[in-house]
Amino acid sequence: MRGFTLGKNFRYHGYFLLMGNFFVPNEAEFAIIAEIAASDLDRPVVMMNLNTYFEEAGYPDGQPYSDWIKVLDVLIKQARGKKLWQLPVMGQPIGTQDLDEIIAVWYPSHQAFLSITRQHASEENFRLRNLCVKHAVLHRCPGDVIAPS
């Protein structure tokens, strides 16, 4: 990825930065994100995090989940992002995806999103995330249609 450096405990896998045994990246999508981030066409982006947690995570009020969310909030601010909402999933009238929570995060640019691995809170965030998140799907959505308050 042109113009990006890695945090000290991350390994590079295609266009995705992994810490430990993390999730399988969509390398084609990360190539698109990196291309946008390196261009003059970079723009705001909303990342929709659809998460399922390990029982041991203590979701929604226990440990280590509560610790992770505190660190995640710091990391988002360090990357100049803003958490738009964080909602528990109450049910699913259509489909079969098992989710516990949806977290929407606005970033001022794709480059800001990619910068999360270089922030001071990144290492602790991903350590705690590995303890909490059993499965995650991340959707990239346009961020210029949502005005963060």
Secondary structure as GFF3:
##gff-version 3
##sequence-region A 1 149
A	DSSP	beta_strand	11	13	.	.	.	ID=ss1
A	DSSP	beta_strand	16	18	.	.	.	ID=ss2
A	DSSP	alpha_helix	27	37	.	.	.	ID=ss3
A	DSSP	beta_strand	45	53	.	.	.	ID=ss4
A	DSSP	three_ten_helix	55	57	.	.	.	ID=ss5
A	DSSP	alpha_helix	65	78	.	.	.	ID=ss6
A	DSSP	beta_strand	82	88	.	.	.	ID=ss7
A	DSSP	beta_strand	101	107	.	.	.	ID=ss8
A	DSSP	alpha_helix	110	114	.	.	.	ID=ss9
A	DSSP	three_ten_helix	115	118	.	.	.	ID=ss10
A	DSSP	alpha_helix	122	132	.	.	.	ID=ss11
A	DSSP	beta_strand	133	142	.	.	.	ID=ss12
###
